[in-house]
Amino acid sequence: MRRKFVLGGFLLVLAVAALALAGGSAARSEQEPFKVAFIYPGPHDDGGWSQAHDKGRLAIENALGSKVETTYKENIFSSAQVPQVVASLARDGYDMIFGCSFGFFELGVNGQLYKKYPDIYFEQATGTQVKKNQSEYFGAGEDTIYLSGMAAGAASKKGPIGYIVPFGIPEVIRHANAFLLGAQATHPGARVKLLWTNAWVSVPKETAAAKSLIAAGVDVLGQNVDTPAAGAVAEDKGIPWVGYDSDARKIAPKQWLTAATYNWGPYYVKRVKAAMNGTWKPGFYYGTIKDGFTDIAPYGPKVSAKTKAAIAAKKKAIVAGKFNVFTGPLYDQAGKLRVPKGKTLKVLPDLYEMDWLAKGMIGKVSTVKPPS
């Protein structure tokens, strides 16, 4: 009897200890930070696209402090790398992952990641696939790229403007068209010459493209690629330059005009908070100038007061809903009417399916698609 009593008491102690340990583990779990990861197509300090997103990541840390833990995976040039990266992040216990490039969480195997990891919140920049645990987000870059194109057109004396572009996808095509239309607003008859790098991030290719365009006779440079490498060439050659993604004035202090920029931080903070408090819902977000998601960077010394006033007036009209970049009549390169007078293209599906170049564009759409 004594042995049974002792054994029973021992087992009771073990049970109580186990409960205590379980309770302690749960308590510690509640104190663990919410883990958020970012996947960048380029370096986190590229001075352009990826760096703008990384500022958004830092905004999360600043807003939520020890409640969150963030990390980033950089230089993920190909979507084919993403499944392995996500698998690693999942093993490390990340709760939410932002994929900051087209195709990271969409198409093929990548488009099934949300299903493979149902407990992870997925958010992808620039795509359209929305699922129960996946959202999409981007901004009306065409509006601010149009405004930056106005600065380029005003700075051009002869009319041909160079524009460095990555891949021939709808996002890049609509941005190139917006840049051209903006340039024509301040320089009627302006033309834009495209040069494709077929890479989101490539300092050597972007540098070579800038030099090639200048050799071909353009007198202003613009871009839709991820780094400000073209700005260094523009500064050296004395050619006005319009950047993209970030304020990169320091790269070309004399030749800088402006740039279309994105303020990712507020969106990232809002979405992480929602995931943490259980109010996160999937959806498609398209930020604007009005809500502070898109804007243009401060002007450089070559932008005149007259040009600044014209851009300010157009910006005001965009915010008020009195002007839309893609309201007709709009014609393509061959002179075909693409958007009738009075009609305005919709974000979905029109802008996300755009495959034609506007009248005044020099060059063709690249057939090279982003690596996958």
N, C-alpha and C positions, 0 to 999 in steps of 0.2 A: 504493500500500500504506500509506503513512504517513497519508493522509487517512482511509482506512478504519479504521486503528488508532485515530487520534485521535477519529473519530466514534464508534467502538465504545466507547472509554474514556469519552467524554462521556455516552453513553447509559447506561453502567454507573453512572456517578456520579449521574445523574438517578434511576435505579432505586433506588439505595441511599438517596438523599435522600428519595425518596417513601416508602420503607419506614420510614425514621426518622420522617418526619412522621406517617405513619399510626400508628406506635407511640406517638409523643408524644400524638397526638389521643386514642388509646384510654386512655392513662394519665391524661390530663386528664379524660376522661369518667368514669373511676372515681372521681375526686375531686369530681365535680359532686354537689350536694345532691339528695336525693330531694324532688321537688316535690309539695306537697299543697295542694289548694284546697278552700275551703268556700263554699257558696252559702246565704245567709241570706234568709228572707222579710222580715225587718225590719232596722233599724239594728243594727250590731254592739254598740252600747252602749244598747240599748233598756231595760235594767233588768229584762228578762224572758227570753223564749225564746231569741232570737238571742244575747243576751249570755252566757247559760249555755253555748251552743255555742262561743262565742268563747273562753270560759275553757278549754274543752277544746282548742281550737286552740293556745292559749298553753301548755297543758300539754305538747303535743307539742314545741314549741320548747324548753321548759325541760328536757325529758327527753332530747332528741336533739341539741340544739345545732346546730352547723354541718353536721351530717349531713342536715339537712332545710331546706327553704325553704317557708314557708307564705304563703298569701294568702287573701283572702276577697272575695266579691262580695255586697254587701248590698242591701236594699230590692228584692229580686226577688219582687214581690207576686204575679205570675202565672206559672204553669207554662209558659205560652207563651213566656216570655222565656228559658227555660232552654236550649233547643238552641243559641241564639246565644251564650250565655254559655259553654257547654261547648265550642263550636267555637273560641272565642277562647282558652280555657284550653289546649285541645289544641294550637293553634298555638304557644302559649308553652311547650310541653313539659311540662305537668303530668302526673305519673304517677298521681295518685290524687285523686278528687274526692268529697267528702261533700256530699250534697244534704240540707239540714236542714229539709225540709218535705214534707208529703204531696203526691204527684204529680210531684215534680221529675224522677224517673227512672222513671216508671210511667205507663201509659195512653197510647194514641195514639203520636204521634211520639216523645214522651219515653221511652216504653217500649222504643224501638228504639235508644237512644243507646249502650247497651252493645255492640250489634252494629256500629254505625258506628265505634266507637272501641275495638276489641278489645284494644288494649295499655294501656288505662286501667283502673284499679281503680275501680269505682263503688260507693258505699255510700249508701243512702238511709234517712233517719229516717222511721219510722211506716208504711211500706208493707209489701207482701208479695211483690213480684216478685224471685225469686232466679234468677240466671243464672250462666254460667261465670265472668264477671268482674264480677258485681254481687251485693252482699249487702244485707240489710235489718236494721235495728236499732231498738229502742225499749225502753221500760221499763214495768213494771207500775205506771203512774201511778195506776190505780184504787185501789191499796192505800193510798198516801200521801194521795191526794185524799180517800179515806174518812176517814183520820185527821184531816185538816184540816177535814173536814166536822163531825167530832165537836167540834172547837173552836168552829165556827160555831154549832152547835146549842146548846152550853152557854152561849154568849154571847147567844143570842136570848131575849128576854123574852116576846114575843108569838107567835113561831112562823114568820111569813113571812120567808124569807131570799131575798135577791136573788142571782142568778147570771148573770154576763155571759158569753155564749158566741159563738163565731165562726160556724162553718158546721155544717149538719146532717149530719155524717158520723159513722160508727160510733165513731171515736175520741172525738169530743166528746160523743156521746150516752152512751157508757159512763162517761165522766168525770163528766158531770152526774148520772147515776144513782148513782154511787159517792158523790158529795158529798151527795146527798140522804139516802142510806142511813146515812152517817156522822152527819149532823145528827140523824136520827131515833134514833140509838143513845144520844144524850145528851139529846135533847129529843123524846120520843115525841109523835107528832102534828105534828111540824114539817113545813112545806111549803116548797118552793123555787120561786120565780118566775123563769122564764127570760126573758132579753132578748137577742135575736140582733143582733149587729153586722154579720154577713155580711162580715167582714174579719178576717184574722189579726192585722193590725197597723193600728190607727187610733186615735190619741190622741183626736181629736175625737169619734169615735163611742163610744169607751169612756167618755169623760167624760160625754157626753150620756146614755148608758145608765145610768151610776151615779146621775146626778141624777134620771132618770126613775123608777128603781126606788125610790129614797128617797122621792120624791114620792108613789109608789104605796103607801107604808106599810111597806116592809121595814125591819127593824131591824139587819140584818147584811148585809154584801156579800161575795160570793165571785166568782171568775172563772176562765175557761179561755182567755182571750185573752192576747196576747203581751206587753203592756206593763203597768206598774203605775199607769197613769193613774187608774184607779178609786180607788186608795189616796189620792191627793191630795184627791179629793172626799170620801172617807170621813173623812179627818183634819179637813177643813174643816167637815163637818156633824156630827162627833162620832159616827160610825157605825163599829162594829167591822168589820174587813176581813181577809179571807183572800186572800192572793196566790196566784201560780202561777209555776212555773219557777225562780224565783230568790229569794234572801233580799233582800227589799225593805223591811226595817224602817225605813230612813232616810226613806222616802217618807211614812210615817204612824207616827211613833214612839209616839204615844199610842193609836192605834186598831188597830195591827197585832196580829194573833192568831198566825198562822203561815202556812206555804205548803208545798205539795208541791213538791219540788225534784228535779232530775236532776244526777247527777255524770257528765258525759260524758267527762271527761279520761282516766280509766283505759282505757276502751274505745278511745278514739281512739289513744292511745299504743300499745296492744297491737296494733291492726289495722295501723297504719303500720309498726311493727316487723316484723310478719309479711309485709307486702308487700315490705319492704326485704330480708328474708333468704330470701324464696322459699317461705315456709310458709303464705302467705295462702290461705284456702279460702272459697268462697261459703257463705252460710248465713243463718239467721234467728236473731237474738239478742234476747232479751226479759229485760232486767235486773230485779233485784229489790232489796228492802231487804237481804236476806241477803247479796248479793254487793256491796253498797255503791253500786249504781247509782241507787237511789231512796231518798229520805228526806224528812223534814219539817224545815223551817227552825226556828231558835230561836224560842221563844215571846215574845210581847209582854206588857206589864204587865197586860193584862186577862184572861189565862188563869190560872184558879185552880189551886191545888195539887191539888184534887180532880180537875179536868179533866185535868191533866197525868198524874196517876196512871192515870186511865181510859184515856187514849191510849197510855201506856206499856204497859199490860197488853194492849191490843188489838194493838199493834205486836209484842209478844213472841209473841202467839198466831199472828200472820201469819207471822212468821219461822219458827216451829216447825211450820208447816203445819197448825195446829189451827183456823184460821179463814180463810175465803175470802169476800171481799166478795160474790161472786155465787153463793153456795150457797142453794138454795131452802128454804122457799117464798118466791118473789118474784112480785109482781103488778104489772101495768101500770096506767096511769091509769084504764082502764075497769073495773078489778077482775078482769081475766082472768089466770089463773095462767100465768105465763111460764116459771117454773123450779120444778118440783116439789120437795117436801121431800126433802132428802138428795142432790139432784143438784147438781153444780157445773159451771158453764159453763167450757168450754175456751177458751184464748187464741185458737187457730185451730181451727175457723172462728168460734166463737160470739161472742167479744168483738169480733172484727174485722168482724162482720156485724150487730152490734146496731143495731136500728132502732126500738126501743120505749122509751117513758119510764116510769119506775117510779111506783107509786102515791104520790101526794103531790106530784107535779110539777105546776106551773101553767104552761100554755103548750103549744105544739105544736112539732114538729121543723121547723126552717126548710127550705124546699125549694131555697134558694139554695146552689149548690155552689161550691167553691173555683174561682177563675178559671183558665182553661186556654186 
